[in-house]
Amino acid sequence: MPPVVPPFLIGLITASLVKRLGKPLMRGLVKTSVGLGIEVKKAVHEASEGIQDLAAEATAEMLATQLAHGAEHGTDGGAPEGGTADRAAETSGEGKASGKARSVGPAAAKVH
């Protein structure tokens, strides 16, 4: 008759083996997941920049077309006073270093 091994001893041995083997496995899995997440974030950021660039170019082209059309007919193209040229410069990147309009919140509006 084989010796009887209590089930809790089997559990203790199995738990220690799982801990030794599982910890490096889980660490590798987490590192891979974090690395993949960072790569996806970079790809999304690059795609977002590309879409913003395309939108800015299309806006600048449309405004230039409206200005040219307005000049042909002797009008300002139906744009509000002082708005079209300023917006065209902002969207083409000439007005601001980043090419993006900044919002004016309560903190930015305060005069020191």
C-alpha positions as CSV (number, residue, x, y, z in Angstrom):
1,M,0.0,0.0,0.0
2,P,1.5,3.4,-1.1
3,P,2.0,6.0,1.5
4,V,-0.8,8.5,1.8
5,V,0.2,12.1,1.0
6,P,-2.1,14.7,2.5
7,P,-3.8,16.9,-0.1
8,F,-2.5,20.1,1.5
9,L,1.1,19.0,0.9
10,I,0.3,18.5,-2.7
11,G,-1.2,22.0,-2.7
12,L,1.8,23.6,-1.1
13,I,4.2,22.0,-3.6
14,T,2.0,22.9,-6.5
15,A,1.6,26.5,-5.3
16,S,5.4,27.0,-5.0
17,L,6.0,25.6,-8.5
18,V,3.3,27.8,-10.0
19,K,4.7,30.8,-8.2
20,R,8.2,30.1,-9.5
21,L,7.1,29.5,-13.1
22,G,4.1,31.8,-13.2
23,K,5.9,35.0,-12.0
24,P,8.3,35.3,-14.9
25,L,5.6,34.3,-17.3
26,M,3.2,37.0,-16.0
27,R,6.1,39.5,-15.9
28,G,6.8,38.8,-19.6
29,L,3.1,39.0,-20.5
30,V,2.7,42.4,-18.7
31,K,5.9,43.8,-20.3
32,T,4.7,42.7,-23.8
33,S,1.3,44.2,-23.2
34,V,2.7,47.5,-22.0
35,G,5.1,47.6,-25.0
36,L,2.3,46.9,-27.4
37,G,0.1,49.6,-25.8
38,I,2.9,52.2,-26.2
39,E,3.4,51.3,-29.8
40,V,-0.4,51.5,-30.5
41,K,-0.4,54.9,-28.8
42,K,2.4,56.1,-31.0
43,A,0.7,54.9,-34.2
44,V,-2.6,56.6,-33.2
45,H,-0.8,59.8,-32.4
46,E,1.0,59.8,-35.8
47,A,-2.3,59.0,-37.6
48,S,-4.0,61.8,-35.7
49,E,-1.3,64.3,-36.8
50,G,-1.6,63.2,-40.4
51,I,-5.4,63.8,-40.3
52,Q,-5.0,67.2,-38.7
53,D,-2.4,68.2,-41.3
54,L,-4.8,67.1,-44.1
55,A,-7.7,69.0,-42.5
56,A,-5.5,72.1,-42.2
57,E,-4.4,71.9,-45.8
58,A,-7.9,71.5,-47.0
59,T,-9.2,74.4,-44.9
60,A,-6.3,76.6,-46.2
61,E,-7.1,75.6,-49.8
62,M,-10.8,76.3,-49.4
63,L,-10.1,79.7,-47.8
64,A,-7.7,80.6,-50.6
65,T,-10.3,79.6,-53.2
66,Q,-12.9,81.7,-51.5
67,L,-10.5,84.7,-51.3
68,A,-9.7,84.2,-55.0
69,H,-13.3,83.9,-56.0
70,G,-14.1,87.0,-53.9
71,A,-11.3,89.0,-55.6
72,E,-12.6,88.1,-59.1
73,H,-16.0,89.5,-58.2
74,G,-14.7,92.5,-56.3
75,T,-15.9,91.3,-52.9
76,D,-14.2,89.8,-49.9
77,G,-15.7,86.4,-50.5
78,G,-18.5,86.9,-48.0
79,A,-16.2,86.4,-45.1
80,P,-16.8,88.2,-41.8
81,E,-14.7,91.3,-41.2
82,G,-11.0,90.4,-40.4
83,G,-11.7,86.7,-40.1
84,T,-10.6,85.0,-43.3
85,A,-7.0,86.0,-43.6
86,D,-6.4,85.4,-39.9
87,R,-7.9,81.9,-40.1
88,A,-6.0,81.1,-43.2
89,A,-2.7,82.1,-41.6
90,E,-3.5,80.0,-38.5
91,T,-4.5,76.9,-40.4
92,S,-1.5,77.1,-42.7
93,G,0.8,77.2,-39.7
94,E,2.0,80.8,-40.2
95,G,0.1,82.4,-37.4
96,K,1.2,80.1,-34.5
97,A,4.2,77.9,-34.0
98,S,2.1,74.7,-33.4
99,G,-0.5,75.4,-36.1
100,K,-3.3,74.9,-33.6
101,A,-5.6,77.6,-32.2
102,R,-5.4,77.8,-28.4
103,S,-8.5,78.1,-26.3
104,V,-8.8,81.0,-24.0
105,G,-10.0,79.8,-20.6
106,P,-10.6,81.8,-17.4
107,A,-6.9,81.5,-16.3
108,A,-5.5,82.6,-19.6
109,A,-7.9,85.6,-19.8
110,K,-6.8,87.1,-16.6
111,V,-4.5,90.2,-16.9
112,H,-1.8,90.3,-14.3
